[in-house]
Amino acid sequence: MLSPYFVPRKRVGALRTYKFAKYLKELDWQVRVIHLEAKGQRLSESEKIALDGVGLFGLKTPFDRTINRSGSDLGVVESQRNTQTQRGSEHDSIAQNDIEKGLQIVRDSNQVDAPIQRAIDEVERFLPLDTWYPLLRSHLNYMEQILIQEQPELLWVTADPWSGLSVVRKLSKRTGIPFVADFRDPFTLCPIRSTKKFSWVQKIDKRLEGKVIQEAAAIVFTAGETLKMYQKLYAKYADKMHVIHNAFDSDLINRSEEYLSTSVQSQIKESSEIIEHSTTIELTQDSDTELIGNLFKLLFLGKFRSSSPIDPLIESFNVLKRNNPAFFSTLRLYHIGTLDVQTQEKLSTHGLTDHFESLAPVPYDKVPDFIEEFDGLISLLNPTRNMVIPSKFWDYLPATPPIISIGTNNEMNEILATTQRGYQFESSQAREIADKMYALRDPRGAVSINRGTPKDHFERIESFSAEQKTRELSRLLLSVIHK
């Protein structure tokens, strides 16, 4: 497996590969993973146990801004002197486990990173693939030596970074070993990412993508809508395209190593106390006076950005502000990381600043317990990206609070209906979203969705577990090897 991002790095792509490697091992596969080293970080004890017997080969990186900066915000990883047996020297780093201090780090990092990131984004407009390509290409001979030593029957590569696809294609040509390309999300067909590049760069990307699709033994996506897009454009190769969703790891359900509460719960408690001592508001006739003092907590396990815009929530909150002021006064939306200036100005203009609370990134192994602190879970998807399924959707699925999905992905709607885990709305349905939030409230602290028994709940979601998705991958890999 070539997975540039891999644990202890906490990104969506890294965790996808980690779960596959972990469960493929249990299916008697011999797994080797080539990945970019994560300086100053180490595997947790549970990760070490899960990867026992999996060979790890780290690629040395001169610098790496993706360790602490991730759009997915899946976690504050444990940082200390690196003790992994990988290439490269040891690096010191400050261990930081306190959530509120972690949030300050996020704020400071965002302030420092913003101009640097803008410069990188500008450079990438001129670069085919991505900025990782020169580094991965420089390690090509080393990776070839690993393949000669390990003699694998098959190569598997995941994106992004997209340059990994091109590098594995070269390795396959050199060694004659077939490869499976795990695209995950759309590459050149992404309506947001690709259009930022110059037209001549887009043409190069399109040609490179076409070569990967032509030469790969199989291609995998994580959503049915993405599959349909690529099968339509590359109809000649449609038969070797497949969907293997992202997934939740049932090993983490109710088994987190240390319950996450402290700082997060104190932030929620402070918000509750503010409500209890706030000035009495004017109530409408149909308002619930019992609701005052009972905080109704929504969670968006991500950052607001172009792919997950805040606007539908602003409109929905405005509806509640007009129609249900008592309930609105108790409403809080918790999100990961700090808000950019433009978003802060939007909230201030609508008088919603106090209803949006920032939280530090949550360690991924603490997410299952953390989610249970909330009354509802928010999924946001830009209508122009309806071909993907947000990774946080799979974190939400095994939980008990109901999901309010805002987007137009039909597959997500079907999964919510099948699993009875929540409701989906289009971003324009502000009134319907507001009505659903209000319907979920209950002065006694319960929500109105019927969850059934724990056994019923698990049976409805079991097919979306990492174990089941790894079995799907295993069958695909065997079919390639036995062609």
C-alpha positions as CSV (number, residue, x, y, z in Angstrom):
1,M,0.0,0.0,0.0
2,L,1.2,3.5,-0.9
3,S,-0.6,5.9,1.4
4,P,1.3,9.2,1.6
5,Y,-0.9,10.1,4.7
6,F,-0.9,7.3,7.3
7,V,-1.2,7.1,11.1
8,P,0.0,8.7,13.4
9,R,-1.1,11.5,11.0
10,K,-4.8,12.0,11.6
11,R,-6.4,12.7,8.3
12,V,-9.3,11.1,6.5
13,G,-7.1,9.4,3.9
14,A,-4.6,8.2,6.6
15,L,-7.4,6.6,8.7
16,R,-8.9,5.0,5.6
17,T,-5.7,3.2,4.9
18,Y,-5.1,2.4,8.6
19,K,-8.5,0.6,8.9
20,F,-7.9,-1.3,5.7
21,A,-4.4,-2.4,6.8
22,K,-5.7,-3.3,10.2
23,Y,-8.5,-5.5,9.0
24,L,-6.7,-6.9,5.9
25,K,-4.2,-8.3,8.3
26,E,-7.0,-10.1,10.1
27,L,-8.0,-11.6,6.8
28,D,-4.6,-13.1,6.4
29,W,-3.1,-10.6,4.0
30,Q,0.5,-9.7,4.4
31,V,0.4,-5.9,4.4
32,R,3.2,-3.4,3.8
33,V,2.6,0.4,3.9
34,I,4.8,3.1,2.4
35,H,4.0,6.5,3.7
36,L,5.3,10.0,4.4
37,E,6.9,10.1,7.8
38,A,5.1,12.2,10.5
39,K,7.9,14.0,12.3
40,G,7.6,14.3,16.1
41,Q,4.6,11.9,16.2
42,R,4.2,8.3,17.3
43,L,1.6,5.6,17.0
44,S,-0.8,5.2,20.0
45,E,-0.7,1.9,21.9
46,S,-3.9,0.8,20.2
47,E,-2.5,1.6,16.8
48,K,0.7,-0.3,17.5
49,I,-1.4,-3.4,18.5
50,A,-3.6,-3.1,15.4
51,L,-0.6,-2.8,13.1
52,D,1.4,-5.6,14.7
53,G,2.8,-7.6,11.7
54,V,2.2,-4.8,9.2
55,G,5.5,-3.5,7.7
56,L,5.8,0.3,7.8
57,F,8.2,2.2,5.5
58,G,8.5,5.9,6.1
59,L,9.6,8.4,3.4
60,K,11.7,11.2,4.8
61,T,10.2,14.7,4.5
62,P,12.3,17.9,4.7
63,F,9.3,19.8,6.0
64,D,5.6,19.0,6.4
65,R,2.8,21.5,7.1
66,T,0.0,18.9,6.8
67,I,0.8,17.3,10.2
68,N,-0.8,20.1,12.2
69,R,-2.9,21.6,9.5
70,S,-5.7,19.4,8.1
71,G,-9.0,20.3,6.6
72,S,-10.5,17.2,8.1
73,D,-9.5,18.2,11.7
74,L,-9.8,14.6,12.9
75,G,-7.6,15.0,15.9
76,V,-4.9,16.4,18.1
77,V,-2.3,13.6,17.8
78,E,0.1,12.6,20.5
79,S,3.4,14.4,19.9
80,Q,6.8,13.5,21.4
81,R,10.2,12.2,20.4
82,N,9.6,9.9,17.5
83,T,10.3,6.3,18.4
84,Q,9.1,4.5,15.2
85,T,11.6,2.5,13.3
86,Q,11.5,4.5,10.1
87,R,13.9,6.5,7.9
88,G,15.0,9.8,9.2
89,S,16.2,11.3,12.5
90,E,14.3,11.9,15.7
91,H,12.6,15.2,16.3
92,D,11.4,16.9,19.6
93,S,7.9,18.2,19.8
94,I,5.8,19.5,22.7
95,A,3.2,17.1,23.9
96,Q,-0.2,18.8,24.2
97,N,-3.3,17.0,25.4
98,D,-5.3,19.8,26.9
99,I,-8.2,20.6,24.6
100,E,-8.4,24.4,25.3
101,K,-4.7,24.8,24.8
102,G,-5.1,22.8,21.7
103,L,-7.8,25.2,20.5
104,Q,-5.4,28.2,21.1
105,I,-2.8,26.3,19.0
106,V,-5.4,26.0,16.2
107,R,-6.1,29.7,16.4
108,D,-2.4,30.7,16.4
109,S,-1.6,28.2,13.6
110,N,-4.4,29.6,11.5
111,Q,-3.2,33.1,11.9
112,V,0.4,32.1,10.9
113,D,-0.6,29.7,8.2
114,A,-3.1,31.9,6.3
115,P,-0.6,33.9,4.2
116,I,1.6,30.9,3.7
117,Q,-1.3,28.7,2.5
118,R,-2.5,31.4,0.1
119,A,1.0,31.4,-1.4
120,I,1.0,27.6,-1.7
121,D,-2.5,27.7,-3.2
122,E,-1.3,30.2,-5.8
123,V,1.7,28.0,-6.7
124,E,-0.5,25.0,-7.1
125,R,-2.4,26.7,-9.8
126,F,0.7,26.3,-12.0
127,L,1.5,22.7,-10.9
128,P,0.1,19.5,-12.3
129,L,-1.0,17.0,-9.7
130,D,0.1,18.7,-6.4
131,T,3.1,20.0,-4.5
132,W,3.9,16.5,-3.1
133,Y,4.9,15.1,-6.5
134,P,8.6,16.2,-6.5
135,L,9.1,14.7,-3.0
136,L,7.4,11.4,-3.9
137,R,9.2,11.2,-7.2
138,S,12.5,11.7,-5.4
139,H,11.8,8.5,-3.4
140,L,10.9,6.4,-6.5
141,N,14.2,4.4,-6.4
142,Y,13.8,3.7,-2.7
143,M,10.2,2.6,-3.1
144,E,11.3,0.3,-6.0
145,Q,13.9,-1.3,-3.7
146,I,11.2,-1.9,-1.1
147,L,9.1,-3.7,-3.8
148,I,12.1,-5.8,-4.9
149,Q,12.7,-6.8,-1.2
150,E,9.0,-7.5,-0.3
151,Q,7.9,-9.1,-3.6
152,P,4.2,-8.0,-3.3
153,E,1.5,-9.5,-5.6
154,L,-0.4,-6.2,-5.8
155,L,0.1,-2.5,-5.3
156,W,-2.7,-0.3,-3.8
157,V,-2.5,3.5,-3.7
158,T,-4.9,6.0,-2.3
159,A,-5.3,9.7,-3.1
160,D,-5.0,12.5,-2.3
161,P,-2.3,13.6,-2.7
162,W,-3.0,12.8,-6.3
163,S,0.7,12.6,-7.2
164,G,0.7,9.2,-5.4
165,L,-1.4,7.8,-8.3
166,S,1.2,8.8,-10.8
167,V,4.1,7.5,-8.8
168,V,2.5,4.1,-8.3
169,R,1.8,4.0,-12.0
170,K,5.6,4.4,-12.7
171,L,6.4,1.7,-10.0
172,S,4.0,-0.6,-11.7
173,K,5.7,-0.1,-15.1
174,R,9.1,-0.7,-13.6
175,T,8.2,-3.9,-11.7
176,G,5.3,-5.3,-13.6
177,I,3.2,-5.5,-10.5
178,P,-0.5,-4.5,-11.1
179,F,-2.0,-1.7,-9.1
180,V,-5.4,-0.7,-7.7
181,A,-6.1,3.1,-7.6
182,D,-8.2,4.3,-4.7
183,F,-9.2,7.7,-6.0
184,R,-11.6,8.3,-3.0
185,D,-13.0,11.6,-4.3
186,P,-13.1,13.1,-7.8
187,F,-9.8,14.4,-9.1
188,T,-10.1,16.4,-12.4
189,L,-13.9,16.2,-12.2
190,C,-14.1,18.0,-8.9
191,P,-16.0,21.3,-9.6
192,I,-14.1,23.2,-6.9
193,R,-10.5,22.0,-6.8
194,S,-9.8,21.6,-10.5
195,T,-11.2,24.9,-11.6
196,K,-8.7,26.8,-9.5
197,K,-5.9,25.7,-11.8
198,F,-4.9,27.3,-15.1
199,S,-6.5,25.6,-18.2
200,W,-3.2,24.3,-19.4
201,V,-2.5,22.6,-16.0
202,Q,-6.0,21.1,-16.1
203,K,-5.2,19.5,-19.4
204,I,-2.0,17.9,-18.0
205,D,-3.9,16.6,-15.0
206,K,-6.6,15.2,-17.3
207,R,-4.1,13.4,-19.4
208,L,-2.3,12.0,-16.3
209,E,-5.7,10.9,-14.8
210,G,-6.6,9.2,-18.0
211,K,-3.3,7.2,-18.0
212,V,-3.9,6.0,-14.4
213,I,-7.5,4.9,-15.2
214,Q,-6.3,3.1,-18.4
215,E,-3.5,1.2,-16.7
216,A,-4.9,0.5,-13.3
217,A,-6.2,-3.0,-12.7
218,A,-9.1,-1.5,-10.7
219,I,-10.3,1.9,-9.7
220,V,-12.1,2.6,-6.4
221,F,-14.3,5.6,-5.3
222,T,-16.0,6.3,-2.0
223,A,-19.4,7.4,-3.3
224,G,-21.8,6.2,-5.9
225,E,-22.3,9.6,-7.5
226,T,-18.5,9.9,-8.1
227,L,-18.6,6.4,-9.7
228,K,-21.3,7.4,-12.1
229,M,-19.4,10.6,-13.1
230,Y,-16.3,8.6,-14.0
231,Q,-18.1,5.7,-15.6
232,K,-19.8,8.2,-17.9
233,L,-16.6,10.0,-18.9
234,Y,-14.4,6.9,-19.1
235,A,-17.0,4.5,-20.4
236,K,-14.4,2.2,-21.9
237,Y,-13.1,1.4,-18.4
238,A,-16.4,1.5,-16.5
239,D,-16.3,-2.2,-15.7
240,K,-13.2,-1.9,-13.5
241,M,-14.6,1.0,-11.4
242,H,-16.0,0.2,-8.0
243,V,-17.4,1.9,-4.8
244,I,-16.0,1.1,-1.4
245,H,-17.3,3.6,1.1
246,N,-15.4,5.1,4.0
247,A,-16.5,3.4,7.2
248,F,-16.7,3.7,10.9
249,D,-14.4,1.5,13.1
250,S,-16.5,-0.6,15.5
251,D,-13.4,-1.1,17.6
252,L,-13.8,2.5,18.8
253,I,-17.5,2.3,19.6
254,N,-17.8,2.4,23.4
255,R,-14.1,1.4,23.7
256,S,-12.3,4.7,23.8
257,E,-9.1,4.6,25.8
258,E,-10.0,7.7,27.9
259,Y,-13.3,9.5,28.0
260,L,-13.0,12.9,26.5
261,S,-14.8,15.4,28.7
262,T,-12.8,18.0,30.7
263,S,-12.4,21.1,28.6
264,V,-15.1,20.3,26.1
265,Q,-17.7,19.7,28.8
266,S,-16.6,22.8,30.6
267,Q,-17.1,24.9,27.5
268,I,-20.6,23.5,27.2
269,K,-21.3,24.1,30.9
270,E,-20.2,27.7,30.6
271,S,-22.7,28.2,27.7
272,S,-25.5,26.7,29.8
273,E,-24.7,29.0,32.8
274,I,-24.8,32.0,30.5
275,I,-28.3,31.0,29.4
276,E,-29.5,30.4,33.0
277,H,-28.4,33.9,34.1
278,S,-29.3,35.7,30.9
279,T,-32.0,38.4,30.6
280,T,-35.5,37.1,30.2
281,I,-36.6,37.1,26.5
282,E,-40.1,37.9,25.2
283,L,-41.9,34.6,24.6
284,T,-44.3,33.8,21.8
285,Q,-47.5,31.9,22.6
286,D,-46.2,28.6,21.4
287,S,-42.8,28.9,23.0
288,D,-41.7,26.3,25.6
289,T,-40.8,28.1,28.8
290,E,-39.4,24.8,30.1
291,L,-36.6,25.0,27.5
292,I,-34.9,28.0,29.1
293,G,-31.8,26.9,30.8
294,N,-31.7,23.6,28.9
295,L,-29.0,23.9,26.3
296,F,-29.8,22.3,22.9
297,K,-26.4,21.3,21.5
298,L,-25.7,20.6,17.8
299,L,-22.3,19.4,16.5
300,F,-20.7,20.0,13.2
301,L,-17.5,17.9,13.3
302,G,-15.6,20.0,10.8
303,K,-14.8,23.5,9.6
304,F,-17.0,25.8,7.6
305,R,-15.5,26.3,4.2
306,S,-16.5,26.2,0.5
307,S,-17.3,22.5,0.6
308,S,-19.3,22.9,3.8
309,P,-20.8,26.4,3.8
310,I,-22.3,27.9,6.9
311,D,-25.1,29.8,5.1
312,P,-27.9,27.1,5.4
313,L,-27.4,27.1,9.1
314,I,-27.5,30.9,9.3
315,E,-30.8,30.9,7.5
316,S,-32.2,28.1,9.6
317,F,-31.2,29.8,12.9
318,N,-32.8,33.0,11.7
319,V,-36.1,31.1,11.2
320,L,-35.9,29.8,14.7
321,K,-35.0,33.2,16.0
322,R,-38.2,34.6,14.6
323,N,-40.6,31.7,15.2
324,N,-39.3,30.0,18.4
325,P,-37.2,32.5,20.4
326,A,-37.2,30.5,23.6
327,F,-35.8,27.4,21.8
328,F,-33.4,29.7,19.8
329,S,-32.0,31.1,23.0
330,T,-30.9,27.6,24.1
331,L,-29.5,26.6,20.7
332,R,-25.7,26.2,20.3
333,L,-23.8,24.9,17.3
334,Y,-20.3,23.5,18.2
335,H,-17.8,23.3,15.3
336,I,-14.1,22.4,15.0
337,G,-11.5,25.2,14.8
338,T,-11.9,29.0,14.5
339,L,-14.0,30.9,12.0
340,D,-12.5,33.0,9.3
341,V,-13.1,36.8,9.3
342,Q,-15.8,36.7,6.6
343,T,-17.8,34.0,8.5
344,Q,-17.5,35.9,11.8
345,E,-18.9,39.0,10.0
346,K,-21.8,37.0,8.7
347,L,-22.7,35.7,12.1
348,S,-22.4,39.2,13.6
349,T,-24.6,40.7,11.0
350,H,-27.4,38.2,11.8
351,G,-26.8,38.4,15.6
352,L,-25.8,34.8,15.8
353,T,-22.2,35.1,17.1
354,D,-23.1,33.7,20.6
355,H,-24.8,30.7,19.0
356,F,-21.6,29.3,17.4
357,E,-18.9,27.8,19.6
358,S,-15.4,26.8,18.5
359,L,-13.9,23.5,19.8
360,A,-10.4,22.1,19.4
361,P,-9.9,19.1,17.1
362,V,-11.0,15.9,18.7
363,P,-8.7,12.8,18.8
364,Y,-10.3,10.3,16.4
365,D,-10.4,7.5,19.0
366,K,-12.4,9.8,21.3
367,V,-14.9,10.8,18.6
368,P,-17.6,8.1,19.4
369,D,-17.9,9.1,23.1
370,F,-17.6,12.8,22.2
371,I,-20.5,12.7,19.8
372,E,-22.8,11.4,22.4
373,E,-22.6,14.7,24.3
374,F,-24.8,16.4,21.6
375,D,-28.5,16.5,20.8
376,G,-28.0,16.5,17.0
377,L,-25.3,16.0,14.4
378,I,-24.9,18.3,11.4
379,S,-23.6,17.3,8.0
380,L,-23.0,20.0,5.4
381,L,-22.3,19.6,1.8
382,N,-22.0,22.2,-0.9
383,P,-24.6,21.4,-3.7
384,T,-21.8,21.6,-6.2
385,R,-20.1,18.7,-4.5
386,N,-23.0,16.4,-4.3
387,M,-20.9,13.6,-5.8
388,V,-19.1,13.0,-2.5
389,I,-20.0,11.8,1.0
390,P,-18.3,13.8,3.8
391,S,-16.1,11.7,6.0
392,K,-17.7,12.9,9.2
393,F,-21.0,11.3,8.0
394,W,-19.4,7.9,8.8
395,D,-18.4,9.1,12.2
396,Y,-22.0,10.1,12.9
397,L,-23.5,6.9,11.6
398,P,-22.9,4.6,14.6
399,A,-23.8,7.3,17.1
400,T,-27.2,7.8,18.7
401,P,-27.9,11.5,18.3
402,P,-30.0,12.1,15.1
403,I,-28.2,13.4,11.9
404,I,-29.4,16.5,10.0
405,S,-27.8,16.2,6.6
406,I,-27.8,19.4,4.5
407,G,-27.0,18.5,0.9
408,T,-28.2,16.8,-2.2
409,N,-26.3,13.5,-2.3
410,N,-29.0,10.9,-3.0
411,E,-26.8,8.1,-1.6
412,M,-26.6,9.8,1.8
413,N,-30.4,10.2,1.8
414,E,-30.8,6.5,1.1
415,I,-28.4,5.5,3.8
416,L,-30.1,7.7,6.4
417,A,-33.5,6.2,5.4
418,T,-32.1,2.6,5.5
419,T,-30.4,3.0,8.8
420,Q,-33.1,5.3,10.3
421,R,-30.3,7.6,11.5
422,G,-31.6,10.9,10.4
423,Y,-33.0,13.3,7.9
424,Q,-31.7,15.0,4.7
425,F,-32.6,18.5,3.4
426,E,-31.5,20.7,0.6
427,S,-29.6,23.8,1.5
428,S,-32.5,26.0,0.4
429,Q,-34.9,24.4,2.9
430,A,-34.1,26.7,5.8
431,R,-37.7,26.5,7.2
432,E,-37.8,22.7,7.0
433,I,-34.4,22.4,8.7
434,A,-35.4,24.8,11.5
435,D,-38.7,22.8,12.0
436,K,-36.7,19.6,12.3
437,M,-34.3,21.1,14.9
438,Y,-37.3,22.3,16.9
439,A,-39.1,18.9,16.6
440,L,-36.0,17.2,18.0
441,R,-36.1,19.2,21.2
442,D,-37.5,17.8,24.4
443,P,-37.6,19.6,27.7
444,R,-36.7,16.4,29.4
445,G,-33.4,16.2,27.5
446,A,-34.4,13.5,25.0
447,V,-34.8,13.6,21.3
448,S,-37.7,12.4,19.3
449,I,-36.1,10.0,16.8
450,N,-36.8,6.3,17.4
451,R,-33.5,4.6,17.8
452,G,-34.7,1.1,18.6
453,T,-32.6,-1.3,20.7
454,P,-28.8,-1.4,20.5
455,K,-29.0,-4.6,18.6
456,D,-31.5,-3.2,16.1
457,H,-29.3,-0.1,15.7
458,F,-26.1,-2.1,15.0
459,E,-27.8,-4.4,12.5
460,R,-28.9,-1.4,10.5
461,I,-25.5,0.1,10.3
462,E,-23.3,-3.0,10.3
463,S,-22.8,-3.1,6.5
464,F,-21.0,0.3,6.8
465,S,-18.4,-0.8,9.3
466,A,-14.7,-0.9,8.5
467,E,-14.7,-4.7,8.8
468,Q,-17.3,-5.1,6.1
469,K,-15.7,-2.5,3.8
470,T,-12.4,-4.3,4.2
471,R,-14.0,-7.5,3.1
472,E,-15.2,-5.8,0.0
473,L,-11.7,-4.5,-0.7
474,S,-10.3,-8.0,-0.1
475,R,-12.6,-9.6,-2.6
476,L,-11.6,-6.9,-5.2
477,L,-7.9,-7.4,-4.6
478,L,-8.3,-11.2,-4.9
479,S,-10.2,-10.8,-8.2
480,V,-7.3,-8.7,-9.6
481,I,-4.6,-11.2,-8.5
482,H,-6.5,-14.1,-9.9
483,K,-7.3,-12.6,-13.3
